[in-house]
Amino acid sequence: MTRHEEEKLRSMREILLIAIQREEEAYQFYIGARQCARTPVEEEMFTRLAAQEQQHKKTLETQLAEINAQLEIDRALSYDI
């Protein structure tokens, strides 16, 4: 892997870390909003929205794990044996 490719992966990693944090914040927002729901329909809507944020976060965490694995593989291959 070239230095440019490694820098790109590291940049993507940072973006994913920020996105994961934002998904967590959105999840917390919808959970809080659910507590303020005035009707069962509103409560269900906020529950669904919170669940969607959890799924988004899980997807991003999977992508982050793949990037971390690639960086680890490249780091291991870069050592002279």
Sequence and secondary structure as in RCSB ss.txt:
>XXXX:A:sequence
MTRHEEEKLRSMREILLIAIQREEEAYQFYIGARQCARTPVEEEMFTRLAAQEQQHKKTLETQLAEINAQLEIDR
ALSYDI
>XXXX:A:secstr
  HHHHHHHHHHHHHHHHHHHHHHHHHHHHHHHHHT SSHHHHHHHHHHHHHHHHHHHHHHHHHHHHHHHHHHHH
HHHS  
